[in-house]
Amino acid sequence: MTALRWLGGLAAVMVLMGITAVSAMAQSVTFAKDAALRSEPRFDAAPVAQIKQGTPGEASTKQGPWLNIKTSAGAGWALTTEVSF
């Protein structure tokens, strides 16, 4: 198997597993509605901060429908549907 084909297969598996980076660098986001930042990318994870609509942040990692986001109020996980890029 060629290296390029192997890398393509690995990328496909990572996408299917939801293990993708938002980008090589942090991406600016704005909260589209009030939301809770959570300690882990799960609905039952403890909230670490309540974020108001319009709050800016930096998304660094995507895991399934969740983004790891840093804001002035704290860092944690929020759903991609709660922010705009």
mmCIF file of the N, C-alpha and C atoms, coordinates in Angstrom:
data_MODEL
# 
_entry.id   MODEL 
# 
loop_
_atom_site.group_PDB 
_atom_site.id 
_atom_site.type_symbol 
_atom_site.label_atom_id 
_atom_site.label_alt_id 
_atom_site.label_comp_id 
_atom_site.label_asym_id 
_atom_site.label_entity_id 
_atom_site.label_seq_id 
_atom_site.pdbx_PDB_ins_code 
_atom_site.Cartn_x 
_atom_site.Cartn_y 
_atom_site.Cartn_z 
_atom_site.occupancy 
_atom_site.B_iso_or_equiv 
_atom_site.pdbx_formal_charge 
_atom_site.auth_seq_id 
_atom_site.auth_comp_id 
_atom_site.auth_asym_id 
_atom_site.auth_atom_id 
_atom_site.pdbx_PDB_model_num 
ATOM 1   N N  . MET A 1 1  ? 0.855   -1.180 0.000  1.00 0.00 ? 1  MET A N  1 
ATOM 2   C CA . MET A 1 1  ? 0.000   0.000  0.000  1.00 0.00 ? 1  MET A CA 1 
ATOM 3   C C  . MET A 1 1  ? 0.900   1.241  0.000  1.00 0.00 ? 1  MET A C  1 
ATOM 4   N N  . THR A 1 2  ? 0.608   2.168  -0.848 1.00 0.00 ? 2  THR A N  1 
ATOM 5   C CA . THR A 1 2  ? 1.447   3.362  -0.900 1.00 0.00 ? 2  THR A CA 1 
ATOM 6   C C  . THR A 1 2  ? 1.187   4.238  0.312  1.00 0.00 ? 2  THR A C  1 
ATOM 7   N N  . ALA A 1 3  ? 2.164   5.077  0.615  1.00 0.00 ? 3  ALA A N  1 
ATOM 8   C CA . ALA A 1 3  ? 2.038   5.964  1.779  1.00 0.00 ? 3  ALA A CA 1 
ATOM 9   C C  . ALA A 1 3  ? 0.857   6.908  1.619  1.00 0.00 ? 3  ALA A C  1 
ATOM 10  N N  . LEU A 1 4  ? 0.656   7.431  0.414  1.00 0.00 ? 4  LEU A N  1 
ATOM 11  C CA . LEU A 1 4  ? -0.449  8.360  0.180  1.00 0.00 ? 4  LEU A CA 1 
ATOM 12  C C  . LEU A 1 4  ? -1.793  7.670  0.382  1.00 0.00 ? 4  LEU A C  1 
ATOM 13  N N  . ARG A 1 5  ? -1.918  6.456  -0.101 1.00 0.00 ? 5  ARG A N  1 
ATOM 14  C CA . ARG A 1 5  ? -3.163  5.706  0.074  1.00 0.00 ? 5  ARG A CA 1 
ATOM 15  C C  . ARG A 1 5  ? -3.398  5.397  1.548  1.00 0.00 ? 5  ARG A C  1 
ATOM 16  N N  . TRP A 1 6  ? -2.339  5.039  2.259  1.00 0.00 ? 6  TRP A N  1 
ATOM 17  C CA . TRP A 1 6  ? -2.440  4.752  3.691  1.00 0.00 ? 6  TRP A CA 1 
ATOM 18  C C  . TRP A 1 6  ? -2.900  5.989  4.455  1.00 0.00 ? 6  TRP A C  1 
ATOM 19  N N  . LEU A 1 7  ? -2.307  7.152  4.145  1.00 0.00 ? 7  LEU A N  1 
ATOM 20  C CA . LEU A 1 7  ? -2.695  8.399  4.821  1.00 0.00 ? 7  LEU A CA 1 
ATOM 21  C C  . LEU A 1 7  ? -4.137  8.759  4.519  1.00 0.00 ? 7  LEU A C  1 
ATOM 22  N N  . GLY A 1 8  ? -4.568  8.544  3.283  1.00 0.00 ? 8  GLY A N  1 
ATOM 23  C CA . GLY A 1 8  ? -5.965  8.806  2.925  1.00 0.00 ? 8  GLY A CA 1 
ATOM 24  C C  . GLY A 1 8  ? -6.913  7.929  3.724  1.00 0.00 ? 8  GLY A C  1 
ATOM 25  N N  . GLY A 1 9  ? -6.558  6.661  3.879  1.00 0.00 ? 9  GLY A N  1 
ATOM 26  C CA . GLY A 1 9  ? -7.381  5.751  4.680  1.00 0.00 ? 9  GLY A CA 1 
ATOM 27  C C  . GLY A 1 9  ? -7.419  6.154  6.140  1.00 0.00 ? 9  GLY A C  1 
ATOM 28  N N  . LEU A 1 10 ? -6.279  6.571  6.670  1.00 0.00 ? 10 LEU A N  1 
ATOM 29  C CA . LEU A 1 10 ? -6.212  7.022  8.056  1.00 0.00 ? 10 LEU A CA 1 
ATOM 30  C C  . LEU A 1 10 ? -7.074  8.259  8.269  1.00 0.00 ? 10 LEU A C  1 
ATOM 31  N N  . ALA A 1 11 ? -7.021  9.206  7.342  1.00 0.00 ? 11 ALA A N  1 
ATOM 32  C CA . ALA A 1 11 ? -7.842  10.420 7.448  1.00 0.00 ? 11 ALA A CA 1 
ATOM 33  C C  . ALA A 1 11 ? -9.325  10.066 7.432  1.00 0.00 ? 11 ALA A C  1 
ATOM 34  N N  . ALA A 1 12 ? -9.728  9.129  6.580  1.00 0.00 ? 12 ALA A N  1 
ATOM 35  C CA . ALA A 1 12 ? -11.131 8.720  6.517  1.00 0.00 ? 12 ALA A CA 1 
ATOM 36  C C  . ALA A 1 12 ? -11.579 8.097  7.832  1.00 0.00 ? 12 ALA A C  1 
ATOM 37  N N  . VAL A 1 13 ? -10.743 7.262  8.425  1.00 0.00 ? 13 VAL A N  1 
ATOM 38  C CA . VAL A 1 13 ? -11.075 6.636  9.711  1.00 0.00 ? 13 VAL A CA 1 
ATOM 39  C C  . VAL A 1 13 ? -11.209 7.706  10.791 1.00 0.00 ? 13 VAL A C  1 
ATOM 40  N N  . MET A 1 14 ? -10.300 8.681  10.801 1.00 0.00 ? 14 MET A N  1 
ATOM 41  C CA . MET A 1 14 ? -10.353 9.738  11.814 1.00 0.00 ? 14 MET A CA 1 
ATOM 42  C C  . MET A 1 14 ? -11.633 10.555 11.676 1.00 0.00 ? 14 MET A C  1 
ATOM 43  N N  . VAL A 1 15 ? -12.039 10.859 10.450 1.00 0.00 ? 15 VAL A N  1 
ATOM 44  C CA . VAL A 1 15 ? -13.273 11.615 10.240 1.00 0.00 ? 15 VAL A CA 1 
ATOM 45  C C  . VAL A 1 15 ? -14.464 10.800 10.726 1.00 0.00 ? 15 VAL A C  1 
ATOM 46  N N  . LEU A 1 16 ? -14.505 9.525  10.399 1.00 0.00 ? 16 LEU A N  1 
ATOM 47  C CA . LEU A 1 16 ? -15.608 8.676  10.841 1.00 0.00 ? 16 LEU A CA 1 
ATOM 48  C C  . LEU A 1 16 ? -15.676 8.587  12.366 1.00 0.00 ? 16 LEU A C  1 
ATOM 49  N N  . MET A 1 17 ? -14.535 8.618  13.027 1.00 0.00 ? 17 MET A N  1 
ATOM 50  C CA . MET A 1 17 ? -14.503 8.531  14.483 1.00 0.00 ? 17 MET A CA 1 
ATOM 51  C C  . MET A 1 17 ? -14.722 9.897  15.136 1.00 0.00 ? 17 MET A C  1 
ATOM 52  N N  . GLY A 1 18 ? -14.792 10.958 14.347 1.00 0.00 ? 18 GLY A N  1 
ATOM 53  C CA . GLY A 1 18 ? -15.005 12.285 14.906 1.00 0.00 ? 18 GLY A CA 1 
ATOM 54  C C  . GLY A 1 18 ? -13.764 12.854 15.544 1.00 0.00 ? 18 GLY A C  1 
ATOM 55  N N  . ILE A 1 19 ? -12.603 12.385 15.170 1.00 0.00 ? 19 ILE A N  1 
ATOM 56  C CA . ILE A 1 19 ? -11.352 12.875 15.745 1.00 0.00 ? 19 ILE A CA 1 
ATOM 57  C C  . ILE A 1 19 ? -10.689 13.755 14.701 1.00 0.00 ? 19 ILE A C  1 
ATOM 58  N N  . THR A 1 20 ? -11.185 14.964 14.572 1.00 0.00 ? 20 THR A N  1 
ATOM 59  C CA . THR A 1 20 ? -10.631 15.888 13.598 1.00 0.00 ? 20 THR A CA 1 
ATOM 60  C C  . THR A 1 20 ? -10.255 17.178 14.285 1.00 0.00 ? 20 THR A C  1 
ATOM 61  N N  . ALA A 1 21 ? -9.245  17.815 13.793 1.00 0.00 ? 21 ALA A N  1 
ATOM 62  C CA . ALA A 1 21 ? -8.869  19.124 14.308 1.00 0.00 ? 21 ALA A CA 1 
ATOM 63  C C  . ALA A 1 21 ? -9.696  20.173 13.584 1.00 0.00 ? 21 ALA A C  1 
ATOM 64  N N  . VAL A 1 22 ? -10.060 21.229 14.282 1.00 0.00 ? 22 VAL A N  1 
ATOM 65  C CA . VAL A 1 22 ? -10.760 22.327 13.639 1.00 0.00 ? 22 VAL A CA 1 
ATOM 66  C C  . VAL A 1 22 ? -9.832  22.932 12.600 1.00 0.00 ? 22 VAL A C  1 
ATOM 67  N N  . SER A 1 23 ? -8.604  23.121 12.942 1.00 0.00 ? 23 SER A N  1 
ATOM 68  C CA . SER A 1 23 ? -7.573  23.580 12.018 1.00 0.00 ? 23 SER A CA 1 
ATOM 69  C C  . SER A 1 23 ? -6.246  23.420 12.722 1.00 0.00 ? 23 SER A C  1 
ATOM 70  N N  . ALA A 1 24 ? -5.181  23.684 11.997 1.00 0.00 ? 24 ALA A N  1 
ATOM 71  C CA . ALA A 1 24 ? -3.860  23.588 12.605 1.00 0.00 ? 24 ALA A CA 1 
ATOM 72  C C  . ALA A 1 24 ? -3.693  24.655 13.682 1.00 0.00 ? 24 ALA A C  1 
ATOM 73  N N  . MET A 1 25 ? -4.383  25.766 13.502 1.00 0.00 ? 25 MET A N  1 
ATOM 74  C CA . MET A 1 25 ? -4.343  26.845 14.488 1.00 0.00 ? 25 MET A CA 1 
ATOM 75  C C  . MET A 1 25 ? -5.745  27.006 15.066 1.00 0.00 ? 25 MET A C  1 
ATOM 76  N N  . ALA A 1 26 ? -5.843  27.691 16.191 1.00 0.00 ? 26 ALA A N  1 
ATOM 77  C CA . ALA A 1 26 ? -7.148  27.937 16.788 1.00 0.00 ? 26 ALA A CA 1 
ATOM 78  C C  . ALA A 1 26 ? -7.998  28.771 15.828 1.00 0.00 ? 26 ALA A C  1 
ATOM 79  N N  . GLN A 1 27 ? -9.294  28.493 15.828 1.00 0.00 ? 27 GLN A N  1 
ATOM 80  C CA . GLN A 1 27 ? -10.213 29.211 14.955 1.00 0.00 ? 27 GLN A CA 1 
ATOM 81  C C  . GLN A 1 27 ? -11.140 30.068 15.801 1.00 0.00 ? 27 GLN A C  1 
ATOM 82  N N  . SER A 1 28 ? -11.312 31.314 15.409 1.00 0.00 ? 28 SER A N  1 
ATOM 83  C CA . SER A 1 28 ? -12.196 32.225 16.137 1.00 0.00 ? 28 SER A CA 1 
ATOM 84  C C  . SER A 1 28 ? -13.646 31.798 15.964 1.00 0.00 ? 28 SER A C  1 
ATOM 85  N N  . VAL A 1 29 ? -14.377 31.817 17.074 1.00 0.00 ? 29 VAL A N  1 
ATOM 86  C CA . VAL A 1 29 ? -15.804 31.525 17.062 1.00 0.00 ? 29 VAL A CA 1 
ATOM 87  C C  . VAL A 1 29 ? -16.514 32.573 17.919 1.00 0.00 ? 29 VAL A C  1 
ATOM 88  N N  . THR A 1 30 ? -17.821 32.681 17.726 1.00 0.00 ? 30 THR A N  1 
ATOM 89  C CA . THR A 1 30 ? -18.673 33.528 18.551 1.00 0.00 ? 30 THR A CA 1 
ATOM 90  C C  . THR A 1 30 ? -19.867 32.689 18.971 1.00 0.00 ? 30 THR A C  1 
ATOM 91  N N  . PHE A 1 31 ? -20.230 32.756 20.240 1.00 0.00 ? 31 PHE A N  1 
ATOM 92  C CA . PHE A 1 31 ? -21.382 31.988 20.704 1.00 0.00 ? 31 PHE A CA 1 
ATOM 93  C C  . PHE A 1 31 ? -22.654 32.579 20.123 1.00 0.00 ? 31 PHE A C  1 
ATOM 94  N N  . ALA A 1 32 ? -23.412 31.738 19.428 1.00 0.00 ? 32 ALA A N  1 
ATOM 95  C CA . ALA A 1 32 ? -24.645 32.152 18.763 1.00 0.00 ? 32 ALA A CA 1 
ATOM 96  C C  . ALA A 1 32 ? -25.826 32.206 19.726 1.00 0.00 ? 32 ALA A C  1 
ATOM 97  N N  . LYS A 1 33 ? -25.660 31.601 20.904 1.00 0.00 ? 33 LYS A N  1 
ATOM 98  C CA . LYS A 1 33 ? -26.697 31.613 21.945 1.00 0.00 ? 33 LYS A CA 1 
ATOM 99  C C  . LYS A 1 33 ? -26.037 31.349 23.288 1.00 0.00 ? 33 LYS A C  1 
ATOM 100 N N  . ASP A 1 34 ? -26.768 31.588 24.363 1.00 0.00 ? 34 ASP A N  1 
ATOM 101 C CA . ASP A 1 34 ? -26.253 31.266 25.687 1.00 0.00 ? 34 ASP A CA 1 
ATOM 102 C C  . ASP A 1 34 ? -25.973 29.762 25.743 1.00 0.00 ? 34 ASP A C  1 
ATOM 103 N N  . ALA A 1 35 ? -24.864 29.390 26.358 1.00 0.00 ? 35 ALA A N  1 
ATOM 104 C CA . ALA A 1 35 ? -24.477 27.978 26.387 1.00 0.00 ? 35 ALA A CA 1 
ATOM 105 C C  . ALA A 1 35 ? -23.604 27.701 27.598 1.00 0.00 ? 35 ALA A C  1 
ATOM 106 N N  . ALA A 1 36 ? -23.511 26.433 27.947 1.00 0.00 ? 36 ALA A N  1 
ATOM 107 C CA . ALA A 1 36 ? -22.621 25.994 29.020 1.00 0.00 ? 36 ALA A CA 1 
ATOM 108 C C  . ALA A 1 36 ? -21.360 25.404 28.396 1.00 0.00 ? 36 ALA A C  1 
ATOM 109 N N  . LEU A 1 37 ? -20.201 25.812 28.893 1.00 0.00 ? 37 LEU A N  1 
ATOM 110 C CA . LEU A 1 37 ? -18.960 25.118 28.555 1.00 0.00 ? 37 LEU A CA 1 
ATOM 111 C C  . LEU A 1 37 ? -18.879 23.933 29.500 1.00 0.00 ? 37 LEU A C  1 
ATOM 112 N N  . ARG A 1 38 ? -18.584 22.771 28.969 1.00 0.00 ? 38 ARG A N  1 
ATOM 113 C CA . ARG A 1 38 ? -18.543 21.552 29.783 1.00 0.00 ? 38 ARG A CA 1 
ATOM 114 C C  . ARG A 1 38 ? -17.120 21.039 29.931 1.00 0.00 ? 38 ARG A C  1 
ATOM 115 N N  . SER A 1 39 ? -16.883 20.305 31.004 1.00 0.00 ? 39 SER A N  1 
ATOM 116 C CA . SER A 1 39 ? -15.538 19.801 31.305 1.00 0.00 ? 39 SER A CA 1 
ATOM 117 C C  . SER A 1 39 ? -15.084 18.709 30.339 1.00 0.00 ? 39 SER A C  1 
ATOM 118 N N  . GLU A 1 40 ? -16.024 18.019 29.712 1.00 0.00 ? 40 GLU A N  1 
ATOM 119 C CA . GLU A 1 40 ? -15.740 16.955 28.750 1.00 0.00 ? 40 GLU A CA 1 
ATOM 120 C C  . GLU A 1 40 ? -16.761 17.044 27.627 1.00 0.00 ? 40 GLU A C  1 
ATOM 121 N N  . PRO A 1 41 ? -16.490 16.454 26.476 1.00 0.00 ? 41 PRO A N  1 
ATOM 122 C CA . PRO A 1 41 ? -17.427 16.513 25.353 1.00 0.00 ? 41 PRO A CA 1 
ATOM 123 C C  . PRO A 1 41 ? -18.587 15.520 25.509 1.00 0.00 ? 41 PRO A C  1 
ATOM 124 N N  . ARG A 1 42 ? -19.392 15.749 26.549 1.00 0.00 ? 42 ARG A N  1 
ATOM 125 C CA . ARG A 1 42 ? -20.558 14.905 26.847 1.00 0.00 ? 42 ARG A CA 1 
ATOM 126 C C  . ARG A 1 42 ? -21.645 15.776 27.457 1.00 0.00 ? 42 ARG A C  1 
ATOM 127 N N  . PHE A 1 43 ? -22.898 15.436 27.185 1.00 0.00 ? 43 PHE A N  1 
ATOM 128 C CA . PHE A 1 43 ? -24.013 16.198 27.749 1.00 0.00 ? 43 PHE A CA 1 
ATOM 129 C C  . PHE A 1 43 ? -24.062 16.113 29.267 1.00 0.00 ? 43 PHE A C  1 
ATOM 130 N N  . ASP A 1 44 ? -23.615 14.998 29.851 1.00 0.00 ? 44 ASP A N  1 
ATOM 131 C CA . ASP A 1 44 ? -23.685 14.840 31.296 1.00 0.00 ? 44 ASP A CA 1 
ATOM 132 C C  . ASP A 1 44 ? -22.423 15.318 32.015 1.00 0.00 ? 44 ASP A C  1 
ATOM 133 N N  . ALA A 1 45 ? -21.495 15.932 31.283 1.00 0.00 ? 45 ALA A N  1 
ATOM 134 C CA . ALA A 1 45 ? -20.271 16.454 31.910 1.00 0.00 ? 45 ALA A CA 1 
ATOM 135 C C  . ALA A 1 45 ? -20.580 17.720 32.706 1.00 0.00 ? 45 ALA A C  1 
ATOM 136 N N  . ALA A 1 46 ? -19.804 17.940 33.742 1.00 0.00 ? 46 ALA A N  1 
ATOM 137 C CA . ALA A 1 46 ? -20.007 19.108 34.597 1.00 0.00 ? 46 ALA A CA 1 
ATOM 138 C C  . ALA A 1 46 ? -19.769 20.407 33.825 1.00 0.00 ? 46 ALA A C  1 
ATOM 139 N N  . PRO A 1 47 ? -20.651 21.397 34.022 1.00 0.00 ? 47 PRO A N  1 
ATOM 140 C CA . PRO A 1 47 ? -20.405 22.698 33.386 1.00 0.00 ? 47 PRO A CA 1 
ATOM 141 C C  . PRO A 1 47 ? -19.256 23.421 34.090 1.00 0.00 ? 47 PRO A C  1 
ATOM 142 N N  . VAL A 1 48 ? -18.401 24.076 33.310 1.00 0.00 ? 48 VAL A N  1 
ATOM 143 C CA . VAL A 1 48 ? -17.288 24.840 33.889 1.00 0.00 ? 48 VAL A CA 1 
ATOM 144 C C  . VAL A 1 48 ? -17.533 26.340 33.803 1.00 0.00 ? 48 VAL A C  1 
ATOM 145 N N  . ALA A 1 49 ? -18.439 26.758 32.901 1.00 0.00 ? 49 ALA A N  1 
ATOM 146 C CA . ALA A 1 49 ? -18.770 28.178 32.770 1.00 0.00 ? 49 ALA A CA 1 
ATOM 147 C C  . ALA A 1 49 ? -20.056 28.325 31.975 1.00 0.00 ? 49 ALA A C  1 
ATOM 148 N N  . GLN A 1 50 ? -20.802 29.383 32.271 1.00 0.00 ? 50 GLN A N  1 
ATOM 149 C CA . GLN A 1 50 ? -21.983 29.742 31.490 1.00 0.00 ? 50 GLN A CA 1 
ATOM 150 C C  . GLN A 1 50 ? -21.555 30.871 30.556 1.00 0.00 ? 50 GLN A C  1 
ATOM 151 N N  . ILE A 1 51 ? -21.778 30.706 29.274 1.00 0.00 ? 51 ILE A N  1 
ATOM 152 C CA . ILE A 1 51 ? -21.337 31.658 28.272 1.00 0.00 ? 51 ILE A CA 1 
ATOM 153 C C  . ILE A 1 51 ? -22.550 32.365 27.672 1.00 0.00 ? 51 ILE A C  1 
ATOM 154 N N  . LYS A 1 52 ? -22.470 33.679 27.557 1.00 0.00 ? 52 LYS A N  1 
ATOM 155 C CA . LYS A 1 52 ? -23.558 34.475 26.989 1.00 0.00 ? 52 LYS A CA 1 
ATOM 156 C C  . LYS A 1 52 ? -23.428 34.575 25.475 1.00 0.00 ? 52 LYS A C  1 
ATOM 157 N N  . GLN A 1 53 ? -24.571 34.712 24.813 1.00 0.00 ? 53 GLN A N  1 
ATOM 158 C CA . GLN A 1 53 ? -24.602 34.923 23.376 1.00 0.00 ? 53 GLN A CA 1 
ATOM 159 C C  . GLN A 1 53 ? -23.716 36.116 23.011 1.00 0.00 ? 53 GLN A C  1 
ATOM 160 N N  . GLY A 1 54 ? -22.938 35.974 21.943 1.00 0.00 ? 54 GLY A N  1 
ATOM 161 C CA . GLY A 1 54 ? -22.057 37.045 21.493 1.00 0.00 ? 54 GLY A CA 1 
ATOM 162 C C  . GLY A 1 54 ? -20.640 36.969 22.035 1.00 0.00 ? 54 GLY A C  1 
ATOM 163 N N  . THR A 1 55 ? -20.397 36.079 22.987 1.00 0.00 ? 55 THR A N  1 
ATOM 164 C CA . THR A 1 55 ? -19.054 35.929 23.566 1.00 0.00 ? 55 THR A CA 1 
ATOM 165 C C  . THR A 1 55 ? -18.105 35.321 22.534 1.00 0.00 ? 55 THR A C  1 
ATOM 166 N N  . PRO A 1 56 ? -16.934 35.933 22.342 1.00 0.00 ? 56 PRO A N  1 
ATOM 167 C CA . PRO A 1 56 ? -15.958 35.358 21.415 1.00 0.00 ? 56 PRO A CA 1 
ATOM 168 C C  . PRO A 1 56 ? -15.134 34.267 22.091 1.00 0.00 ? 56 PRO A C  1 
ATOM 169 N N  . GLY A 1 57 ? -14.565 33.390 21.284 1.00 0.00 ? 57 GLY A N  1 
ATOM 170 C CA . GLY A 1 57 ? -13.708 32.332 21.797 1.00 0.00 ? 57 GLY A CA 1 
ATOM 171 C C  . GLY A 1 57 ? -12.798 31.807 20.703 1.00 0.00 ? 57 GLY A C  1 
ATOM 172 N N  . GLU A 1 58 ? -11.937 30.878 21.097 1.00 0.00 ? 58 GLU A N  1 
ATOM 173 C CA . GLU A 1 58 ? -11.011 30.235 20.169 1.00 0.00 ? 58 GLU A CA 1 
ATOM 174 C C  . GLU A 1 58 ? -11.221 28.727 20.254 1.00 0.00 ? 58 GLU A C  1 
ATOM 175 N N  . ALA A 1 59 ? -11.640 28.120 19.140 1.00 0.00 ? 59 ALA A N  1 
ATOM 176 C CA . ALA A 1 59 ? -11.836 26.667 19.074 1.00 0.00 ? 59 ALA A CA 1 
ATOM 177 C C  . ALA A 1 59 ? -10.538 26.014 18.627 1.00 0.00 ? 59 ALA A C  1 
ATOM 178 N N  . SER A 1 60 ? -10.132 24.965 19.344 1.00 0.00 ? 60 SER A N  1 
ATOM 179 C CA . SER A 1 60 ? -8.868  24.316 19.004 1.00 0.00 ? 60 SER A CA 1 
ATOM 180 C C  . SER A 1 60 ? -9.040  22.885 18.514 1.00 0.00 ? 60 SER A C  1 
ATOM 181 N N  . THR A 1 61 ? -10.023 22.165 19.027 1.00 0.00 ? 61 THR A N  1 
ATOM 182 C CA . THR A 1 61 ? -10.184 20.750 18.703 1.00 0.00 ? 61 THR A CA 1 
ATOM 183 C C  . THR A 1 61 ? -11.656 20.435 18.508 1.00 0.00 ? 61 THR A C  1 
ATOM 184 N N  . LYS A 1 62 ? -11.944 19.537 17.574 1.00 0.00 ? 62 LYS A N  1 
ATOM 185 C CA . LYS A 1 62 ? -13.314 19.066 17.358 1.00 0.00 ? 62 LYS A CA 1 
ATOM 186 C C  . LYS A 1 62 ? -13.355 17.571 17.657 1.00 0.00 ? 62 LYS A C  1 
ATOM 187 N N  . GLN A 1 63 ? -14.367 17.169 18.395 1.00 0.00 ? 63 GLN A N  1 
ATOM 188 C CA . GLN A 1 63 ? -14.585 15.758 18.680 1.00 0.00 ? 63 GLN A CA 1 
ATOM 189 C C  . GLN A 1 63 ? -16.063 15.476 18.474 1.00 0.00 ? 63 GLN A C  1 
ATOM 190 N N  . GLY A 1 64 ? -16.395 14.838 17.355 1.00 0.00 ? 64 GLY A N  1 
ATOM 191 C CA . GLY A 1 64 ? -17.805 14.646 17.021 1.00 0.00 ? 64 GLY A CA 1 
ATOM 192 C C  . GLY A 1 64 ? -18.467 16.001 16.884 1.00 0.00 ? 64 GLY A C  1 
ATOM 193 N N  . PRO A 1 65 ? -19.622 16.216 17.539 1.00 0.00 ? 65 PRO A N  1 
ATOM 194 C CA . PRO A 1 65 ? -20.304 17.514 17.440 1.00 0.00 ? 65 PRO A CA 1 
ATOM 195 C C  . PRO A 1 65 ? -19.776 18.555 18.433 1.00 0.00 ? 65 PRO A C  1 
ATOM 196 N N  . TRP A 1 66 ? -18.722 18.235 19.166 1.00 0.00 ? 66 TRP A N  1 
ATOM 197 C CA . TRP A 1 66 ? -18.199 19.106 20.221 1.00 0.00 ? 66 TRP A CA 1 
ATOM 198 C C  . TRP A 1 66 ? -16.937 19.839 19.787 1.00 0.00 ? 66 TRP A C  1 
ATOM 199 N N  . LEU A 1 67 ? -16.793 21.082 20.277 1.00 0.00 ? 67 LEU A N  1 
ATOM 200 C CA . LEU A 1 67 ? -15.583 21.874 20.073 1.00 0.00 ? 67 LEU A CA 1 
ATOM 201 C C  . LEU A 1 67 ? -14.972 22.205 21.425 1.00 0.00 ? 67 LEU A C  1 
ATOM 202 N N  . ASN A 1 68 ? -13.658 22.128 21.518 1.00 0.00 ? 68 ASN A N  1 
ATOM 203 C CA . ASN A 1 68 ? -12.956 22.589 22.709 1.00 0.00 ? 68 ASN A CA 1 
ATOM 204 C C  . ASN A 1 68 ? -12.684 24.070 22.492 1.00 0.00 ? 68 ASN A C  1 
ATOM 205 N N  . ILE A 1 69 ? -13.218 24.914 23.377 1.00 0.00 ? 69 ILE A N  1 
ATOM 206 C CA . ILE A 1 69 ? -13.189 26.365 23.178 1.00 0.00 ? 69 ILE A CA 1 
ATOM 207 C C  . ILE A 1 69 ? -12.620 27.057 24.409 1.00 0.00 ? 69 ILE A C  1 
ATOM 208 N N  . LYS A 1 70 ? -11.758 28.050 24.165 1.00 0.00 ? 70 LYS A N  1 
ATOM 209 C CA . LYS A 1 70 ? -11.241 28.910 25.226 1.00 0.00 ? 70 LYS A CA 1 
ATOM 210 C C  . LYS A 1 70 ? -11.922 30.266 25.112 1.00 0.00 ? 70 LYS A C  1 
ATOM 211 N N  . THR A 1 71 ? -12.434 30.754 26.243 1.00 0.00 ? 71 THR A N  1 
ATOM 212 C CA . THR A 1 71 ? -13.040 32.086 26.310 1.00 0.00 ? 71 THR A CA 1 
ATOM 213 C C  . THR A 1 71 ? -12.459 32.813 27.512 1.00 0.00 ? 71 THR A C  1 
ATOM 214 N N  . SER A 1 72 ? -12.821 34.062 27.670 1.00 0.00 ? 72 SER A N  1 
ATOM 215 C CA . SER A 1 72 ? -12.361 34.820 28.836 1.00 0.00 ? 72 SER A CA 1 
ATOM 216 C C  . SER A 1 72 ? -12.966 34.280 30.130 1.00 0.00 ? 72 SER A C  1 
ATOM 217 N N  . ALA A 1 73 ? -14.091 33.555 30.012 1.00 0.00 ? 73 ALA A N  1 
ATOM 218 C CA . ALA A 1 73 ? -14.760 32.992 31.193 1.00 0.00 ? 73 ALA A CA 1 
ATOM 219 C C  . ALA A 1 73 ? -14.237 31.615 31.566 1.00 0.00 ? 73 ALA A C  1 
ATOM 220 N N  . GLY A 1 74 ? -13.452 30.997 30.684 1.00 0.00 ? 74 GLY A N  1 
ATOM 221 C CA . GLY A 1 74 ? -12.936 29.662 30.953 1.00 0.00 ? 74 GLY A CA 1 
ATOM 222 C C  . GLY A 1 74 ? -12.782 28.871 29.676 1.00 0.00 ? 74 GLY A C  1 
ATOM 223 N N  . ALA A 1 75 ? -12.374 27.635 29.829 1.00 0.00 ? 75 ALA A N  1 
ATOM 224 C CA . ALA A 1 75 ? -12.188 26.743 28.685 1.00 0.00 ? 75 ALA A CA 1 
ATOM 225 C C  . ALA A 1 75 ? -12.975 25.471 28.901 1.00 0.00 ? 75 ALA A C  1 
ATOM 226 N N  . GLY A 1 76 ? -13.524 24.932 27.825 1.00 0.00 ? 76 GLY A N  1 
ATOM 227 C CA . GLY A 1 76 ? -14.284 23.697 27.916 1.00 0.00 ? 76 GLY A CA 1 
ATOM 228 C C  . GLY A 1 76 ? -14.868 23.332 26.576 1.00 0.00 ? 76 GLY A C  1 
ATOM 229 N N  . TRP A 1 77 ? -15.863 22.464 26.609 1.00 0.00 ? 77 TRP A N  1 
ATOM 230 C CA . TRP A 1 77 ? -16.465 21.905 25.409 1.00 0.00 ? 77 TRP A CA 1 
ATOM 231 C C  . TRP A 1 77 ? -17.868 22.455 25.196 1.00 0.00 ? 77 TRP A C  1 
ATOM 232 N N  . ALA A 1 78 ? -18.157 22.800 23.939 1.00 0.00 ? 78 ALA A N  1 
ATOM 233 C CA . ALA A 1 78 ? -19.510 23.270 23.543 1.00 0.00 ? 78 ALA A CA 1 
ATOM 234 C C  . ALA A 1 78 ? -19.858 22.617 22.216 1.00 0.00 ? 78 ALA A C  1 
ATOM 235 N N  . LEU A 1 79 ? -21.145 22.534 21.946 1.00 0.00 ? 79 LEU A N  1 
ATOM 236 C CA . LEU A 1 79 ? -21.604 21.963 20.686 1.00 0.00 ? 79 LEU A CA 1 
ATOM 237 C C  . LEU A 1 79 ? -21.337 22.913 19.521 1.00 0.00 ? 79 LEU A C  1 
ATOM 238 N N  . THR A 1 80 ? -21.051 22.357 18.370 1.00 0.00 ? 80 THR A N  1 
ATOM 239 C CA . THR A 1 80 ? -20.803 23.181 17.180 1.00 0.00 ? 80 THR A CA 1 
ATOM 240 C C  . THR A 1 80 ? -22.026 24.006 16.815 1.00 0.00 ? 80 THR A C  1 
ATOM 241 N N  . THR A 1 81 ? -23.214 23.542 17.186 1.00 0.00 ? 81 THR A N  1 
ATOM 242 C CA . THR A 1 81 ? -24.458 24.278 16.874 1.00 0.00 ? 81 THR A CA 1 
ATOM 243 C C  . THR A 1 81 ? -24.635 25.506 17.761 1.00 0.00 ? 81 THR A C  1 
ATOM 244 N N  . GLU A 1 82 ? -23.811 25.649 18.797 1.00 0.00 ? 82 GLU A N  1 
ATOM 245 C CA . GLU A 1 82 ? -23.931 26.775 19.713 1.00 0.00 ? 82 GLU A CA 1 
ATOM 246 C C  . GLU A 1 82 ? -23.028 27.940 19.348 1.00 0.00 ? 82 GLU A C  1 
ATOM 247 N N  . VAL A 1 83 ? -22.199 27.757 18.313 1.00 0.00 ? 83 VAL A N  1 
ATOM 248 C CA . VAL A 1 83 ? -21.275 28.816 17.904 1.00 0.00 ? 83 VAL A CA 1 
ATOM 249 C C  . VAL A 1 83 ? -21.371 29.093 16.412 1.00 0.00 ? 83 VAL A C  1 
ATOM 250 N N  . SER A 1 84 ? -20.874 30.247 16.019 1.00 0.00 ? 84 SER A N  1 
ATOM 251 C CA . SER A 1 84 ? -20.729 30.557 14.596 1.00 0.00 ? 84 SER A CA 1 
ATOM 252 C C  . SER A 1 84 ? -19.259 30.835 14.342 1.00 0.00 ? 84 SER A C  1 
ATOM 253 N N  . PHE A 1 85 ? -18.820 30.535 13.134 1.00 0.00 ? 85 PHE A N  1 
ATOM 254 C CA . PHE A 1 85 ? -17.410 30.673 12.765 1.00 0.00 ? 85 PHE A CA 1 
ATOM 255 C C  . PHE A 1 85 ? -17.177 31.964 12.025 1.00 0.00 ? 85 PHE A C  1 
# 
